[in-house]
Amino acid sequence: MGAGKKMKHAAETAKGKAKEATGKATGNESLTLKGKAEQVKGDSMQAGQKAKDAFKH
């Protein structure tokens, strides 16, 4: 996986975790759900890149 893409996907996951925590702390269910969605998106992009890398080697 390229370092730039890896950092981008990790940042997406971290941003989602922060949104989820903020949503939980403020009682904002919408923000909590958006945070969870961003985490899933970041995790799935990381998994996709790892699969691509596995086929390259």
Sequence and secondary structure as in RCSB ss.txt:
>XXXX:A:sequence
MGAGKKMKHAAETAKGKAKEATGKATGNESLTLKGKAEQVKGDSMQAGQKAKDAFKH
>XXXX:A:secstr
  HHHHHHHHHHHHHHHHHHHHHHHHT HHHHHHHHHHHHHHHHHHHHHHHHHHHH 
